[in-house]
Amino acid sequence: MPYGRKGLAIAERLSRKCPSTLVIERNAAFGMETSSRNSEVIHAGIYYPPKSLKTRLCIRGNRLLYSFCERHNIPHSRVGKWIVASSDQQIPYLHDLTDRATSLGVPAEFLPLDQAAMLEPNVIAKAVLASPSTGIIDSHAFMAKLESMILSRGADIVYRTPVEVITRFRSGGYQVLLGGTSADAVSARRVFNCAGLFADEIAGSLNPALARKIYPCKGIYYSYTGHPPLVKRLIYPVPEKNLKGLGTHATVDLAGKVKFGPDATYVESKEDLVIVEDDAVKESFVRAIGGYLKGIDEEKLSIDYAGMRPKLSGPGQPFEDFVIEIPKEHPGFVNLMGIESPGLTASLAIAEYVEELVESESQ
């Protein structure tokens, strides 16, 4: 089971009371898939349906993550985010978003356009909604800290060890058949499926009825060179329909480097992270960025990396929420599926939620 931010966060939470926690990872290190190929943004939690798990866990996770970073000296910054309307037709969306943020207790405010132009002279906008609780984080440092906390309590982590199949004992508990260099089987009272892109395969090995289809959705990022930087904070366009993605946005990292992305393309293979130099793709990026930023120089754009979202909604399908459940027919099996954005922000809240599920099941 490849694990990243949510798997580490859950294991850290479990290891506080259960030092016999075992983490099984198919890769050579943590976070080598979705968790290391994203925008490293700490989201505010205002995009998704108000009663969804994504909203609830993102808002809670935002607060937990900032607190964790401050306590453990994890590099991060509350740089803030602007969501910009590039046409008059998009302005009502920002008003709706403001109303939603207010109802959720999340800070958000419209900026006067003259003030916005002074702060970010390259931004093109008919309206600007500022989200001051949005920030950025060194996600690798965050995951490394979680890993060290897990190991410090005597819990174990095994790498290069794929899970082949999970079966349930008639008497209760589970057997996990392992592959790779550690080919063996382990028994466990509880199993937590945090396999990200491959969560459907893990769940399906136990019971095909549990395997919601995961649609791999590839996103490419471009880096941008040049000084001074085009922007100093996160700049997002109005998002795509059905929240397929949050648009080709501009982000800054902790060193001030600007990058753009991701786009969103459904692909057949979960491991299709190959990036082919394609003038058409680059041109589409330039067009998207040019809708909300001026001064973009195509020659300063270069492909950086690609990431993969484990989406539960296919092309043209409506919004799908996180799935975090303990199926009645499989007590002790905690199934997490579709944990895409805002999974990084929500990771500590997901761990808290999972602990509550387990405690409720035990009562």
Salt bridges, closest charged atoms under 4 A:
GLU12 OE1 - ARG16 NH2 3.00
GLU12 OE2 - ARG153 NH2 2.84
GLU33 OE2 - ARG26 NH2 2.88
GLU70 OE2 - ARG78 NH2 3.76
GLU120 OE2 - ARG233 NH1 2.69
ASP200 OD1 - LYS270 NZ 2.67
GLU201 OE2 - LYS270 NZ 3.00
GLU271 OE1 - ARG26 NH2 3.36
ASP272 OD1 - LYS218 NZ 3.48
ASP304 OD2 - LYS257 NZ 3.55
GLU320 OE1 - ARG212 NH2 3.06
GLU340 OE2 - LYS54 NZ 3.27
GLU340 OE1 - LYS311 NZ 3.07
GLU352 OE2 - ARG60 NH2 2.84
GLU355 OE1 - ARG13 NE 2.86
GLU355 OE2 - LYS17 NZ 3.79
GLU356 OE1 - ARG56 NH2 3.98
GLU359 OE2 - LYS17 NZ 3.17
GLU361 OE1 - ARG190 NH1 2.36
